[in-house]
């Protein structure tokens, strides 16, 4: 499949070359996906839980994703090449794709990666205690179904 370059904006009807892998049973992660669905007005993102088959296939191709479910992964595909971003870098890249004020939060990318990732890891350890854990991955609504992969 030929996908647009990462800097190009895909129209809402085009398949996305931007995939967000998230912990499907994390309350915060689920809320974050719902938040992104509302703010991704151009529908450039697709989503897949880290517990699913799509994430398993990506882990096989990209061992840097790892087996841990405590990290977000953002995969950009272009011309058959996949680039994987983890933790804070994934968050900053996702925010940079949004319109409006959220795009400016991505400017925090200038923070030293070890410092930004430390903050991310601390939050990741606390997220279940603060936001809870779901019994299972939530099922997307019929309107969202085309943006979710197993």
N, C-alpha and C positions, 0 to 999 in steps of 0.2 A: 504494500500500500504506500503510495506517495503522499507524504504529509507536508504541510507548509513549514517553512523555516521558523525557528523559534521566535524571531522578531516580528513575524507577520501575524496579524490578527485574523483568526479564522472566523468566518461568518457563522451565525448561530446554527445554520443548517449543515455546516461541514463537519466531518468527523474531527475530533480533537487529537492533537499530537501531545497533549499535556495530561498526564495521568497522576492522580493523587492517591497514594496508598496510605490507608489509615487503619488504626486499630478499631475494628468493627464492634467491639464490646465495651469500649471506653465511652463513658457518658460525655466527657469533654470532646472527644474526637467526633462523636456522632453530632453533637451540637455544632462543632466547627464545620462539618460537611454541610449541615443544613444552612449555616450562616453563609458559606461559600456559594451554595446553590442560589441564594437570594441575590448575592452581590455580583455573581458571574453573569452579568446581563448578556454577554456575547456567547455564553455557553461554550467556553473554550476548554473547560476541565471535564475530565471523566474521572470516575472514582472506583476504587476497588478495595475491599477490606484486606488487610494483611493476612487474614485467616483463609482467604480464598484461593482458587486455582490460578487466577491471573497473577497474584503476588507470588505464588509458588513457582510459576514459570519464569517470572522476572528474577527471583532469587537464584534460580538455576543458571541464568545468563549473567547475573550480576551478584557475585558472592558478597560484595560490600554491603548489600542490603541486610544480610544476616538473617538469623531466625528469630531474633528478639522482636517482640511486639511493642517495644517502648519507643519507637521512633516513627516519625512520618517520613515517607519517601516521596519524592516528586520526580517523575520520569518525563523527560522531554525527548521526543523522537523526531528525527529529521533525516530524510534520505537514507533510511535504513539504519541510521546510527541512533543509539539510545544513550542519553546522558542522565545519570542518577544523581540526585541531590538528597542529602539526609539532614535531619535535625534542623538547626537554625537556618541553614542555607536553603533548605526546602521551603521553610516558612517564608523567608524573604523573597524567594523567586515566585512563589504563589502570589504573595501580596503585590508584587511588581506587575502582575498580569491584570490586576483589577483596575477598574476605573475609579475615579474619585479620590477621596483622602487616603484610602488604604494603601494606594500606590506609594505614598510618601513615607509610610512606615518602613517600607522596604529599604529606604536609605540607611537604615540602621545596619545594613550589610557591611558598612565600613568598620563595625566593631570587630576586634580580633576574633577569629573563628573559635579559638579555644574558650574565650570568655563567653561568647554567645552560646556555644554548645554546652558549657557548664550550666548556664541558666536553664537551657532547654532540658538537660538531664535531670536537674533538681526538680523542675516542674513535672517531668515525666514520671518520676518516682512518687510524687504526691497526688497525681491526677485521679487515681481510683479512690483514694481516701476522701478527696474533696468533691469530686463530681460523680462518683459511683461507677459501678460496672453493670452493664446490661447483660441479661441472660443470653442474648443472641444478637447477631447483627440485625439491624432494623431493615425491613423490606422497603425499597423505594416505592413511592407512589407511582401510579401509571404514567403520570406526566414526567417523572424523573427517570423511569426505567431505562430509557435509551442512553442515559449518561452513566450508568452503573455497570460494572463488569463483575463477574463472580470471583 
